[in-house]
Amino acid sequence: MNYRVIFGPQALDQLVELFRYIAEAASPDMATRCTDAIVSFCESLCLFPHRGIQRDDIRPGLRITNYKSRVAIAFAVDATVVTILGIFCGGQNYEAILQDSMEDDPWADGPV
């Protein structure tokens, strides 16, 4: 069974910020390659959505996987949908960010 992958608003904002950072620090072409690769990796969760580590200690239904060891991807899985909740680069403290955003996030109580 293939799952549908969707990106939550926080994850989309984080991708835009990452693109801007890389485009300024390196080049727009490099930013495009990097963010496209992250999006492709996230979309690959449609085949094996239960990858990574379950982190119910942060929020119910949360899973974390890594892309090239520098990007942590936070997501939730329900019966047919994988929701990308956040994309965290470098040494960002994703645990604190996800816990702080629970009040504003429609997926705070787990996958939709």
N, C-alpha and C positions, 0 to 999 in steps of 0.2 A: 504494500500500500504506500502510495506517495502522499506526503503531507503538503499542505500549502504553507509557504513561508511568508510572513508579513513583518514589516518593520514598524515598531512603535515610534511615536513622535520623538522620544528622547534619543533613540538609536539613530533616527534620521538626522536630528540636530548634531549629534556627535560625528556622524559621517561628514556632514558639511564642514564642521569645524576642523576635522582632520584634513580634509581636502585643502581648506584655506591655509592651514599651517604648513603642509608639505609644499603647496604651490609657492608660498612665500619663501620658505627655507631652501627649496630645491628648484622645482619647476612645475608648471601645470601638467605637463606630460607625465611626470613621475607621480604627481598627486592622483591623476586619473588612473594610472596603472595600479597604484596601491589601493585606492578605494574600490576600484572594480574587482580586484582580487579578494578583498574582504567581503564584498557583496556576494561574489560567487561562492566563497566558502560558506557564508551564511545560507545561501540558497541550497547548498549541498545537504543541509540538514533535512531536506524533504525526503531523502532516502533513509537516513539513519538518525532520527531525531533525538534518540536517547543517549547521544554521545556526551562526553564530558562528565562532570561531577555534579551530583544533585546537592543543592545548598539550601535545604529547607530551614537551616539555622538563620539565614538572612531574610528569606521570605518564602512562603509556601509555593511549591512547584518550580522553584528557580533551579536552573542548570547553568553551569559555567563550562565553556570550552575555550581553548586557546588557538589562535592563528599565529604561526611562526613565532611562538613564545613571547612576543611583545604585545599582542593584542588579546585581551580577554573579552569574550562574547557572552553576554548574559541573555538567557532565553527561557521561555516556558513552553511546554508542550501540552496540548489537550488532545482530544480524540482525532482531530484531523488537521490541526493548525499548529505551526511553530511560530511563536511570536518573539521576534528579536527585541529585547528590552533595552539593551545598552551595549555599546562598543567602547571599550576602555583601553587606552594605549599607554605604553610605557609603564610607569610606576603608579598610575592612578589607583586610589583606594576605592575600588568598585564596591566593596562591602559597605563602606560608609555612605557612598553616593546612593546606592540602591536602598539602603535603610532610610536615608533622609528623604528620598523621593516617594516613598510608599503612600504618603497622604495625598499626593497630587496625581498618582498614577492609576488609571483604570484597571490595570492588571495587578494591583497591589495584593489582592487576596488570592492570587494564583492565576492560571491561564483562564482565558475567557471561554 
